[in-house]
Amino acid sequence: MNTSGAFSYLVGTLIDLYITAVMLRLLLQWVRADFYNPVCQFLVLITNPLLVPLRRVIPAIGRLDTASVVLMLGLEILGVWLINQLLTSPMTTQAMLLFAVVKLILTLLWTYFFLIIVLVILSWVGQRARHPIVPLIVQLTDPVLAPIRRVIPVMGGFDLAPLVALIAIRFLIVLLPTSFH
């Protein structure tokens, strides 16, 4: 791998991790999680330097923290633009914007995919787990799993909602376009 490829990987990964942190904070706000939880405190600590100044300029719309959405989209566009500079056949501006939006949607879908897997594993091995992340995972996944549980109730002690949700999320991931040239 060449130096520019390694640098692009590092920058892209750091941007993606920060976007995920902002997204988790937004989702935790959406489900009204306990922000005294140490995990929430960590997310607030690392996202505040960019979010607080942005919130002064971009007001929330109802319960939606618009500043978080703008920050995620801006960072995603920056990441796509940086990678685009290394391509031999660069994308158009419209393709870069569309790619950034699709990447954000993919990040959201993959986040829920892994949260549900962690929830399932915790249900097998961590029934009495007291780690501060456990209630947050339950709160984050409940808006996805609750509607499925209303349609497919727990049968014989088996909750099929996580399986249905994982299949649906994976289906949506496969549906999303991945090429923008």
C-alpha positions in Angstrom: 0.0 0.0 0.0 1.3 3.4 -0.9 1.6 6.3 1.5 -1.4 8.2 0.2 -3.5 5.0 0.5 -2.4 4.5 4.1 -3.1 8.2 4.9 -6.5 8.1 3.2 -7.3 4.9 5.2 -6.3 6.5 8.5 -8.2 9.8 7.9 -11.3 8.0 6.5 -11.3 5.7 9.6 -11.0 8.5 12.0 -13.7 10.5 10.3 -16.0 7.4 10.3 -15.4 6.8 14.0 -16.2 10.4 14.8 -19.4 10.3 12.7 -20.4 7.1 14.5 -19.9 8.9 17.9 -22.1 11.8 16.7 -24.7 9.4 15.4 -24.8 7.5 18.7 -25.2 10.7 20.6 -28.0 11.8 18.3 -29.7 8.4 18.7 -29.3 8.5 22.5 -30.9 11.9 22.5 -33.7 10.6 20.3 -34.5 7.7 22.8 -34.0 10.1 25.8 -31.2 8.0 27.3 -29.8 8.9 30.7 -27.0 11.3 29.9 -25.5 10.7 33.4 -24.5 7.3 32.1 -20.6 7.2 31.7 -20.9 6.0 28.1 -23.1 9.0 27.3 -20.7 11.3 29.1 -17.9 10.0 27.0 -19.9 10.7 23.8 -20.7 14.2 25.0 -17.1 14.9 25.8 -15.8 13.9 22.4 -18.6 15.4 20.3 -19.1 18.7 22.2 -16.0 20.5 20.7 -17.7 20.5 17.2 -21.4 20.3 18.2 -21.6 23.2 20.7 -20.4 25.9 18.3 -22.6 24.4 15.5 -25.7 24.5 17.7 -25.3 28.2 18.2 -25.8 28.6 14.5 -28.1 25.7 13.6 -31.2 25.3 15.8 -32.9 22.0 16.5 -36.1 21.2 14.6 -38.4 19.7 17.2 -36.7 16.7 18.8 -34.2 16.5 15.9 -30.7 17.9 16.7 -30.2 19.4 13.3 -26.6 20.5 14.2 -25.7 16.8 14.7 -27.1 15.9 11.3 -25.3 18.8 9.6 -22.1 17.8 11.4 -22.3 14.2 10.3 -23.1 15.1 6.7 -20.3 17.7 6.6 -17.8 15.3 7.9 -19.0 12.6 5.5 -18.7 15.0 2.6 -15.2 15.9 3.8 -14.2 12.3 4.0 -15.6 11.5 0.5 -13.9 14.6 -0.9 -10.5 13.6 0.5 -10.8 10.1 -0.9 -12.1 11.6 -4.2 -8.8 13.6 -4.5 -6.9 10.3 -4.7 -9.1 8.7 -7.4 -7.9 8.5 -11.0 -11.4 9.2 -12.2 -12.9 11.6 -9.7 -16.6 11.8 -8.9 -18.8 14.7 -9.7 -20.0 17.0 -6.9 -23.5 15.5 -7.2 -22.1 11.9 -7.0 -20.0 12.9 -3.9 -23.0 14.3 -2.1 -25.1 11.3 -2.9 -22.3 9.0 -1.8 -22.0 10.9 1.5 -25.7 10.5 2.2 -25.6 6.8 1.3 -22.6 6.3 3.6 -24.5 8.0 6.4 -27.5 5.7 5.9 -25.1 2.7 5.8 -23.5 3.8 9.0 -26.9 4.0 10.7 -27.9 0.6 9.4 -24.6 -1.1 10.4 -24.8 0.6 13.8 -28.2 -0.9 14.4 -27.1 -4.3 13.0 -24.2 -4.5 15.5 -26.2 -3.1 18.4 -28.8 -5.9 17.9 -26.1 -8.5 17.7 -24.6 -7.3 20.9 -28.1 -7.2 22.5 -28.6 -10.9 21.5 -25.2 -11.9 22.9 -26.0 -10.1 26.1 -29.3 -11.9 26.4 -27.4 -15.2 26.2 -24.5 -14.5 28.5 -25.1 -11.2 30.3 -28.5 -11.4 31.9 -27.2 -9.8 35.1 -24.6 -7.6 33.5 -24.2 -4.3 35.3 -22.1 -2.5 32.7 -23.4 1.0 31.9 -23.6 0.2 28.2 -26.3 -2.5 28.7 -29.3 -0.2 29.3 -28.2 2.0 26.5 -28.1 -0.9 24.0 -31.6 -1.9 25.2 -32.8 1.7 24.8 -31.2 2.2 21.4 -32.6 -1.1 19.9 -36.1 -0.9 21.4 -37.4 1.5 18.7 -36.4 -1.0 16.0 -37.4 -4.2 17.9 -40.7 -3.0 19.6 -42.7 -2.7 16.4 -41.5 -6.2 15.3 -42.4 -7.6 18.7 -46.0 -6.3 18.3 -46.3 -8.3 15.1 -44.3 -11.4 16.1 -44.6 -11.9 19.8 -42.1 -14.0 21.9 -43.0 -17.6 21.2 -41.9 -20.4 23.6 -39.3 -18.2 25.2 -37.8 -17.2 21.8 -37.8 -13.6 20.7 -37.6 -13.6 16.9 -37.6 -9.8 16.6 -33.8 -9.5 16.6 -33.6 -12.1 13.8 -36.3 -10.3 11.7 -34.6 -6.9 12.3 -31.2 -8.2 11.3 -32.6 -9.7 8.1 -34.5 -6.5 7.3 -31.4 -4.3 8.0 -29.2 -6.5 5.9 -31.8 -6.4 3.1 -31.7 -2.6 3.2 -27.9 -2.6 3.1 -27.9 -4.7 0.0 -30.5 -2.5 -1.6 -28.4 0.7 -1.3 -26.2 1.6 -4.2 -22.5 1.2 -3.7 -21.0 2.6 -6.9 -21.2 6.2 -8.0 -19.0 6.6 -11.0 
